Amino acid sequence: MDLTGARWRKSTRSSGNGGACVEVADNLSGVVLVRDTKNRDAGTLQFNPAAWQGFVNLAKQIGPVG
């Protein structure tokens, strides 16, 4: 899959001090990509948009952990 057109954005829950950060690219057709901000070359997780939306909805219901 060609990822050159992916527009990455950092999670709004990510801290600015280099802690646990993830980036999401949801601008490509039919796929949502997730990667670790600290290790961008380690690969990406790929989700179909419906599965990603289900995850986001559930995460919002559960709320912050910790």
N, C-alpha and C positions, 0 to 999 in steps of 0.2 A: 504494500500500500504506500502510495506517495504521500508523505506528510508535509511536503514543502509549503502547502497552502494553509496549514493549521495555524490558527490564531490562538495562542495560549494566553490564559488569564489565571492569575493566582486566586486561590480560594479566599473569600472574605474572612474566613476563620483562621487563616494562616497568620502567624506572628511575623513581625518585621525583623526579628533578630536572628534569622537563620534556623529557627526551630522546625517543627513539623509542618512542612508546607507541601501542598499539592497544587498542580496546575491542571486546568481542564481546557480542552479545545473541542467546542461543540458546533463549529461552523462547517464541518465537512458533511457531505450527504451520507446519511445512513449510519453514521458512527460517531460516538463520543469517545475522546481519548483522555486518559488521565496519566500524569507522570509525577515523579518526585522532583521537586524544585532543586533539591541539593544534588541530585544525581540524574540529570536530564538524559545522559547517554545510556542509562541502564535499561531503557525500553519503556514501553507504554502499556497500559491496560486499555482494552477496547471493549466498549459496550454498545449495544444497539440503543437508540434513543429512548425507547419505551422502558427498558431495564434501567437506564440511568435515571430517568424521571422518577421511577418507582423508588430507587435508592434515595434520591434527593427528598422526595416526599416523606419517606420513613425517617430519614435523618432529622428533618424539621420537626416531626412529631416527637421524637425522642429527646431532642435538644442536646445541649453541650454535655460532654462526659468529662468528669474529672474535677 
